Amino acid sequence: MQKEQDVQIELNQTFPLTIKRLGINGEGVGYFKRKVVFVPGALPGEEVVVEATKVHPKFTEARIKNIRKSSEFRVQPQCPVYEECGGCQLQHLQYDQQLKEKRDIVIQSIERHTKLPIEQLDIRETMGMENPWNYRNKSQFQVGHKDGKVLAGLYGMNSHSLINIDQCVVQHPKTNKAIGTVKKVLQKLQIPIYNERSGKGIVRTIVARVGIQTGELQIVLITAKSELPKKELLIEEIKKRLPNVKSIMQNINGQKTSLIFGEKTVNLEGKDFIQETLGDLNFELSARTFFQLNPEQTVNLYNEVKKAANLTGSEKVVDAYCGVGTIGLWVADKAAEIRGMDVIPESIEDAKKNAARHGIKHAKYVTGKAEVILPKWVKEGWKPDAIIVDPPRTGLDQQLLQTILKVKPKKLIYVSCNPSTLAKDINVLAAKYKVEYIQPVDMFPQTSHVECVAQLILK
């Protein structure tokens, strides 16, 4: 007789499944004949009948054919194109339950990638939003053309067909309005829309960003060539229809690439940047500046970092992966000295300007990798008391992890946007550091993403 684990699931096979939990990408996870099965749209506790869509050696992907027993937390998604778009993964789950599942995703990551006893860890309740809709301050919508109509939206899940989005429920109303307006202007003036297949046409993407506190609006048109037909008319129409536009920019990207921005940006009208405020700090956001997409939750996240750092005024602090300096400047009033580094030169220039604008004289910013710069500073006799890291999704560089273990700052505050890499890095740092607590923060309601602030103390 065949053993259960030897049973292969076949492509298009239909079978019943009980969903045990949510996976890191928001899909339901169940087990069939001891094989793990991922089912987008399924919720923990549900009994479903599924069809296998892809069979991999270690797992199977499947889609729901029908739901036999529905979760009590299942709700009707607010977005009409939710199923096709794929930009959000959890709109069909009640919001307070989303917060619980996100905490569970953090716990699963710690269990999977570390040897730490989970029952001894302080993993706190996820910090959510009062209103988990219309929070995103920036939208980047691809432009297309169908039956003589200009479309703007996102590519569908696992496909290259453009889903036209008129009102995105997680975008700020002002960016929704801006994208819709620019779409109408492009239509009215018959400006050529870029076609990927033929490589003809001009406008590829519309980017709209709003300063949520200031109300200022920036429009960036990404074009395949530098010449923009009917440029003056286009600018005039946009200004007439969107009076709060402070900056209209053009970015040229002629490459065959999935990257949105090209290297060259030109000013079409107004300022090069818009202003945004976080707490007591003001920032200038130029077309390509990285800035948190949910300013309301960013304030809560940075306050958590400040709480975790618990500075007294005498500490030397490193802000690694500092970007435009936001986190370092947030804690600067309680630090003796801040030193930040980042690999992007423009970000470092912005960080210096931001520090100067706020009269923060005890901050120093340099371009380069933390794992190269930090040992140099230590060699010169400058040793940090606390290090704050906010790395990309890939987590900390292995060299930086070893550098931290050598330098041994008393405190390490780890801001993470990926629970898996956070857990893997904690596993290395656990040699010298104790995890005091992990605070999950919901920066992107309706999606499966979860940010964390972890406080690590030298043993």
C-alpha positions as CSV (number, residue, x, y, z in Angstrom):
1,M,0.0,0.0,0.0
2,Q,1.2,3.5,-0.8
3,K,2.2,5.6,2.2
4,E,0.2,8.8,2.6
5,Q,3.2,11.1,2.1
6,D,4.0,9.4,-1.3
7,V,0.6,10.4,-2.8
8,Q,1.2,12.9,-5.5
9,I,-1.4,15.7,-6.1
10,E,-2.2,15.9,-9.8
11,L,-2.7,19.2,-11.7
12,N,-6.4,20.1,-11.9
13,Q,-7.2,17.5,-9.2
14,T,-10.1,18.5,-7.0
15,F,-10.1,17.8,-3.2
16,P,-11.5,19.0,0.1
17,L,-9.3,21.1,2.4
18,T,-9.5,22.6,5.9
19,I,-7.6,25.9,6.2
20,K,-5.4,26.1,9.2
21,R,-3.8,29.5,9.0
22,L,-2.7,32.4,6.7
23,G,0.6,32.2,4.8
24,I,3.0,35.2,4.6
25,N,1.3,36.4,1.3
26,G,-2.2,36.3,2.8
27,E,-3.2,33.0,1.2
28,G,-5.0,30.2,3.2
29,V,-2.8,27.2,4.1
30,G,-4.1,23.7,4.5
31,Y,-2.7,20.1,4.3
32,F,-3.8,17.3,1.9
33,K,-2.2,13.9,2.3
34,R,0.5,15.7,4.4
35,K,1.3,18.0,1.5
36,V,1.1,21.8,2.1
37,V,-1.5,23.6,-0.1
38,F,-1.7,27.4,-0.6
39,V,-5.1,28.8,-1.5
40,P,-5.5,32.5,-2.2
41,G,-8.8,34.0,-0.8
42,A,-9.3,31.1,1.7
43,L,-9.5,32.0,5.4
44,P,-8.5,30.1,8.6
45,G,-11.2,27.7,9.8
46,E,-12.9,27.4,6.4
47,E,-13.7,24.1,4.8
48,V,-13.3,24.4,1.1
49,V,-13.1,22.3,-2.1
50,V,-10.1,23.4,-4.2
51,E,-8.6,22.6,-7.6
52,A,-4.8,22.3,-7.9
53,T,-3.4,25.0,-10.3
54,K,0.3,24.4,-9.9
55,V,2.1,21.4,-8.4
56,H,5.6,22.0,-7.0
57,P,7.8,19.3,-5.3
58,K,7.3,20.7,-1.8
59,F,3.9,22.4,-2.1
60,T,0.8,22.9,-4.2
61,E,-1.1,26.0,-5.3
62,A,-4.8,25.8,-5.6
63,R,-7.9,27.8,-6.2
64,I,-11.3,27.7,-4.4
65,K,-14.0,25.9,-6.2
66,N,-16.5,26.3,-3.4
67,I,-16.7,27.1,0.3
68,R,-18.5,24.4,2.3
69,K,-18.0,26.2,5.6
70,S,-17.3,29.9,5.7
71,S,-15.3,31.8,8.3
72,E,-17.4,34.0,10.6
73,F,-14.9,36.8,9.8
74,R,-15.4,36.7,6.0
75,V,-16.7,40.0,4.7
76,Q,-17.7,41.4,1.3
77,P,-14.6,43.2,-0.3
78,Q,-15.2,46.9,-0.8
79,C,-13.3,47.0,-4.1
80,P,-15.2,46.0,-7.3
81,V,-12.0,44.6,-9.0
82,Y,-10.5,43.0,-5.8
83,E,-10.4,39.5,-7.2
84,E,-8.6,40.5,-10.4
85,C,-6.3,43.2,-9.2
86,G,-4.2,41.5,-6.5
87,G,-3.0,44.7,-5.0
88,C,-4.7,43.8,-1.7
89,Q,-4.9,40.3,-0.3
90,L,-7.1,40.6,2.7
91,Q,-10.1,42.8,1.9
92,H,-12.4,39.7,2.4
93,L,-11.3,39.5,6.1
94,Q,-12.8,41.6,8.9
95,Y,-10.2,44.3,9.9
96,D,-9.8,43.4,13.6
97,Q,-9.2,39.8,12.5
98,Q,-6.6,41.0,9.9
99,L,-4.6,42.4,12.9
100,K,-4.7,39.0,14.7
101,E,-3.6,37.1,11.6
102,K,-0.7,39.5,11.0
103,R,0.5,38.9,14.6
104,D,0.2,35.1,13.8
105,I,2.3,35.6,10.6
106,V,5.1,37.1,12.8
107,I,4.8,34.2,15.3
108,Q,5.0,31.6,12.5
109,S,8.2,33.3,11.1
110,I,9.8,33.2,14.5
111,E,8.9,29.5,15.0
112,R,10.1,28.6,11.5
113,H,13.4,30.5,11.4
114,T,14.6,30.6,15.1
115,K,15.1,28.3,18.0
116,L,13.7,30.8,20.5
117,P,10.9,29.5,22.8
118,I,7.8,31.3,21.5
119,E,6.0,31.2,24.8
120,Q,8.8,33.2,26.4
121,L,8.6,36.0,23.8
122,D,6.6,39.2,24.1
123,I,5.0,39.5,20.7
124,R,2.4,42.3,21.1
125,E,-1.0,42.8,19.6
126,T,-0.7,44.4,16.1
127,M,-1.2,48.2,16.1
128,G,-4.0,48.9,13.6
129,M,-5.6,52.0,12.1
130,E,-8.9,53.6,13.2
131,N,-9.9,54.0,9.5
132,P,-8.1,51.3,7.5
133,W,-9.1,52.8,4.0
134,N,-7.8,55.6,1.8
135,Y,-4.5,55.8,3.5
136,R,-1.9,55.6,0.7
137,N,-0.4,58.9,-0.3
138,K,1.0,57.8,-3.6
139,S,-0.3,55.8,-6.6
140,Q,1.6,54.5,-9.6
141,F,-0.8,53.4,-12.3
142,Q,0.2,51.9,-15.6
143,V,-1.5,53.5,-18.6
144,G,-3.0,51.5,-21.5
145,H,-5.4,51.9,-24.4
146,K,-8.4,49.7,-25.2
147,D,-11.3,50.3,-27.7
148,G,-10.2,54.0,-28.1
149,K,-10.3,54.6,-24.3
150,V,-7.4,55.5,-22.1
151,L,-7.1,53.1,-19.1
152,A,-5.0,53.5,-15.9
153,G,-4.6,50.9,-13.3
154,L,-2.5,47.8,-12.2
155,Y,-1.7,44.6,-14.0
156,G,-3.9,41.7,-12.9
157,M,-2.6,38.9,-10.7
158,N,0.0,36.7,-12.5
159,S,-0.9,38.3,-15.8
160,H,-0.1,41.2,-18.0
161,S,-3.6,42.4,-18.6
162,L,-4.3,45.9,-17.3
163,I,-7.1,46.3,-14.8
164,N,-8.6,49.8,-15.1
165,I,-9.1,51.2,-11.6
166,D,-11.4,54.3,-11.2
167,Q,-11.5,54.4,-7.4
168,C,-8.9,52.5,-5.4
169,V,-10.2,52.0,-1.8
170,V,-6.8,52.1,-0.2
171,Q,-5.6,55.2,-2.1
172,H,-6.1,58.7,-0.7
173,P,-9.2,60.4,-2.4
174,K,-6.9,63.2,-3.8
175,T,-4.6,60.7,-5.6
176,N,-7.7,58.8,-6.9
177,K,-9.1,62.1,-8.3
178,A,-5.7,63.1,-9.7
179,I,-5.2,59.9,-11.7
180,G,-8.8,60.0,-13.0
181,T,-8.3,63.6,-14.1
182,V,-5.0,63.1,-15.9
183,K,-6.5,60.0,-17.6
184,K,-9.3,62.3,-19.0
185,V,-6.8,64.9,-20.1
186,L,-4.7,62.4,-22.0
187,Q,-7.9,61.1,-23.6
188,K,-9.2,64.6,-24.6
189,L,-5.8,65.7,-26.1
190,Q,-5.3,62.3,-27.8
191,I,-1.8,62.0,-26.4
192,P,-0.2,58.7,-27.6
193,I,-0.2,56.0,-25.0
194,Y,2.8,53.7,-24.9
195,N,2.3,50.1,-26.2
196,E,4.7,47.6,-24.7
197,R,4.4,45.1,-27.6
198,S,5.0,47.5,-30.4
199,G,7.2,49.9,-28.4
200,K,5.3,52.8,-29.9
201,G,3.5,55.7,-28.0
202,I,4.7,58.0,-25.3
203,V,3.0,57.9,-21.8
204,R,3.7,54.7,-19.8
205,T,2.7,55.5,-16.2
206,I,0.9,58.2,-14.1
207,V,2.3,58.8,-10.6
208,A,0.3,61.0,-8.2
209,R,1.5,61.8,-4.7
210,V,-0.2,63.9,-2.1
211,G,1.1,65.6,1.1
212,I,-1.6,64.3,3.4
213,Q,-0.9,67.0,6.0
214,T,-0.2,69.8,3.5
215,G,-2.7,68.9,0.7
216,E,0.0,69.5,-1.9
217,L,-0.2,67.4,-5.0
218,Q,2.5,66.1,-7.4
219,I,1.9,64.5,-10.8
220,V,4.7,62.6,-12.5
221,L,4.2,61.4,-16.1
222,I,6.6,58.5,-17.0
223,T,7.2,58.6,-20.7
224,A,9.1,56.4,-23.2
225,K,10.7,59.3,-25.0
226,S,11.7,62.8,-23.9
227,E,9.4,64.7,-26.4
228,L,5.9,65.1,-25.0
229,P,3.3,66.1,-27.7
230,K,0.9,69.1,-26.8
231,K,3.0,69.6,-23.7
232,E,1.7,73.2,-23.0
233,L,-1.9,72.2,-23.4
234,L,-1.4,69.2,-21.2
235,I,0.1,71.3,-18.4
236,E,-2.6,73.9,-18.7
237,E,-5.5,71.3,-18.6
238,I,-4.0,69.6,-15.5
239,K,-3.6,72.9,-13.7
240,K,-7.1,74.0,-14.5
241,R,-8.7,70.7,-13.3
242,L,-6.4,70.1,-10.3
243,P,-5.8,73.5,-8.6
244,N,-3.8,71.9,-5.7
245,V,-1.1,70.7,-8.1
246,K,2.2,72.2,-6.9
247,S,4.5,70.1,-9.1
248,I,4.2,68.5,-12.5
249,M,7.2,66.4,-13.5
250,Q,8.2,64.2,-16.4
251,N,10.4,61.1,-16.0
252,I,11.9,59.5,-19.0
253,N,12.2,55.7,-19.1
254,G,12.8,54.2,-22.6
255,Q,14.0,50.8,-21.3
256,K,12.1,47.5,-21.7
257,T,11.8,47.0,-17.9
258,S,9.3,46.5,-15.1
259,L,11.0,49.3,-13.2
260,I,8.7,52.4,-13.2
261,F,11.2,55.2,-13.1
262,G,14.0,56.0,-15.5
263,E,17.2,58.0,-14.6
264,K,16.2,61.4,-16.1
265,T,13.5,63.7,-14.5
266,V,12.5,67.1,-15.9
267,N,10.3,69.8,-14.4
268,L,7.3,70.6,-16.5
269,E,5.6,73.1,-14.1
270,G,5.8,74.4,-10.5
271,K,8.3,73.1,-7.9
272,D,10.5,70.0,-8.1
273,F,9.0,68.7,-4.9
274,I,6.0,68.9,-2.6
275,Q,6.0,69.3,1.2
276,E,4.9,66.8,3.8
277,T,4.8,66.9,7.5
278,L,5.3,64.0,10.0
279,G,4.8,65.2,13.6
280,D,7.1,68.2,14.0
281,L,9.2,67.4,11.0
282,N,8.8,68.7,7.4
283,F,10.0,66.9,4.3
284,E,10.5,67.8,0.7
285,L,9.4,65.0,-1.5
286,S,10.9,65.0,-5.0
287,A,9.6,62.7,-7.8
288,R,11.9,59.8,-6.9
289,T,12.2,60.2,-3.2
290,F,11.3,57.2,-1.1
291,F,8.8,58.2,1.6
292,Q,6.5,56.0,3.7
293,L,3.1,55.4,1.9
294,N,1.0,55.6,5.0
295,P,2.0,58.8,6.9
296,E,-0.6,58.4,9.7
297,Q,0.8,55.0,10.7
298,T,4.4,56.1,10.1
299,V,4.0,58.5,13.0
300,N,2.9,55.6,15.2
301,L,5.7,53.4,13.9
302,Y,8.4,56.0,14.6
303,N,7.0,56.7,18.0
304,E,7.4,52.9,18.7
305,V,11.0,53.2,17.5
306,K,11.6,56.1,19.9
307,K,10.0,54.2,22.8
308,A,12.1,51.1,22.0
309,A,15.3,53.2,21.8
310,N,14.5,54.8,25.2
311,L,17.3,57.3,24.8
312,T,18.4,59.6,27.7
313,G,20.3,62.3,25.8
314,S,23.8,60.9,26.2
315,E,23.8,58.1,23.6
316,K,25.6,57.8,20.3
317,V,23.1,56.4,17.8
318,V,23.6,54.8,14.3
319,D,20.7,55.1,11.8
320,A,21.6,52.3,9.3
321,Y,19.7,52.3,5.9
322,C,18.8,55.8,6.9
323,G,17.1,56.9,3.6
324,V,16.3,60.6,3.8
325,G,17.0,60.5,7.6
326,T,13.4,60.3,8.9
327,I,14.0,57.8,11.8
328,G,17.2,59.4,13.0
329,L,15.7,62.9,13.0
330,W,12.7,61.5,14.8
331,V,14.8,60.4,17.8
332,A,17.5,63.2,17.5
333,D,16.1,65.3,20.3
334,K,17.0,62.5,22.8
335,A,20.4,61.5,21.3
336,A,23.9,63.0,21.9
337,E,24.9,62.2,18.3
338,I,23.2,60.6,15.2
339,R,25.2,59.0,12.4
340,G,23.4,57.7,9.4
341,M,24.4,55.9,6.2
342,D,22.7,54.8,3.0
343,V,23.9,53.5,-0.4
344,I,21.8,56.0,-2.4
345,P,23.7,59.3,-2.7
346,E,20.5,61.4,-3.4
347,S,19.0,60.1,-0.1
348,I,22.1,61.2,1.8
349,E,21.9,64.7,0.2
350,D,18.2,64.9,1.3
351,A,19.1,63.6,4.8
352,K,21.7,66.4,5.2
353,K,19.2,69.0,4.0
354,N,16.4,67.7,6.3
355,A,18.8,67.8,9.3
356,A,19.8,71.4,8.4
357,R,16.3,72.5,7.8
358,H,15.3,71.4,11.3
359,G,18.4,72.9,12.9
360,I,19.7,69.4,13.9
361,K,23.5,70.0,14.1
362,H,24.5,66.7,15.8
363,A,23.6,64.5,12.9
364,K,26.2,63.3,10.3
365,Y,25.3,61.4,7.1
366,V,27.6,59.5,4.7
367,T,27.0,57.4,1.5
368,G,28.0,53.8,1.7
369,K,27.3,50.4,3.3
370,A,26.8,50.2,7.0
371,E,29.0,47.0,7.2
372,V,31.9,49.0,5.7
373,I,31.4,52.3,7.4
374,L,30.7,51.1,11.0
375,P,33.9,49.2,11.5
376,K,35.8,52.3,10.2
377,W,34.1,54.5,12.8
378,V,34.8,52.0,15.6
379,K,38.5,51.9,14.5
380,E,38.6,55.7,14.8
381,G,37.3,55.3,18.4
382,W,33.6,56.1,17.8
383,K,31.4,53.4,19.2
384,P,27.6,53.5,19.1
385,D,25.4,52.9,22.2
386,A,22.4,52.1,20.0
387,I,21.9,51.0,16.4
388,I,18.6,51.5,14.6
389,V,18.2,49.4,11.4
390,D,15.4,49.6,8.8
391,P,16.5,47.3,6.0
392,P,14.8,46.4,2.7
393,R,12.7,43.2,2.5
394,T,15.9,41.1,2.1
395,G,16.9,41.9,5.7
396,L,20.3,42.8,7.1
397,D,23.5,42.1,5.1
398,Q,25.5,39.1,6.6
399,Q,28.5,41.3,7.1
400,L,26.5,43.9,9.0
401,L,25.1,41.2,11.3
402,Q,28.7,40.1,12.1
403,T,29.7,43.7,12.6
404,I,26.9,44.3,15.1
405,L,27.9,41.2,17.0
406,K,31.5,42.5,17.1
407,V,30.6,46.2,18.0
408,K,28.1,45.1,20.6
409,P,25.9,48.2,21.0
410,K,23.8,48.0,24.2
411,K,20.6,48.3,22.2
412,L,19.5,47.3,18.7
413,I,16.2,48.5,17.3
414,Y,15.2,46.5,14.3
415,V,12.4,48.0,12.0
416,S,11.3,45.2,9.7
417,C,8.9,45.0,6.7
418,N,9.4,41.3,6.3
419,P,8.8,38.9,9.3
420,S,10.8,36.0,7.6
421,T,14.0,38.0,7.3
422,L,13.5,39.6,10.7
423,A,13.3,36.1,12.2
424,K,16.4,34.9,10.3
425,D,18.4,37.9,11.5
426,I,17.2,37.5,15.1
427,N,18.4,33.9,15.0
428,V,21.9,35.2,14.3
429,L,21.8,38.1,16.7
430,A,20.4,35.8,19.5
431,A,24.0,34.7,20.1
432,K,24.6,38.0,22.0
433,Y,21.2,39.7,22.2
434,K,17.9,39.1,24.0
435,V,14.7,39.9,22.2
436,E,12.8,42.1,24.7
437,Y,9.7,42.4,22.6
438,I,8.3,42.6,19.1
439,Q,5.6,45.2,18.2
440,P,3.8,44.5,14.9
441,V,2.4,47.6,13.2
442,D,-0.2,47.5,10.4
443,M,1.2,49.9,7.8
444,F,-0.8,48.4,4.9
445,P,-4.4,47.5,5.9
446,Q,-6.2,45.1,3.5
447,T,-2.8,43.6,2.4
448,S,-0.8,40.7,3.9
449,H,2.2,43.0,4.8
450,V,3.1,43.6,8.4
451,E,5.9,45.8,9.8
452,C,7.5,45.2,13.2
453,V,9.6,47.1,15.7
454,A,11.9,44.7,17.7
455,Q,13.8,45.8,20.7
456,L,17.0,43.7,21.2
457,I,19.2,44.2,24.4
458,L,22.8,43.1,24.8
459,K,22.9,40.0,27.1
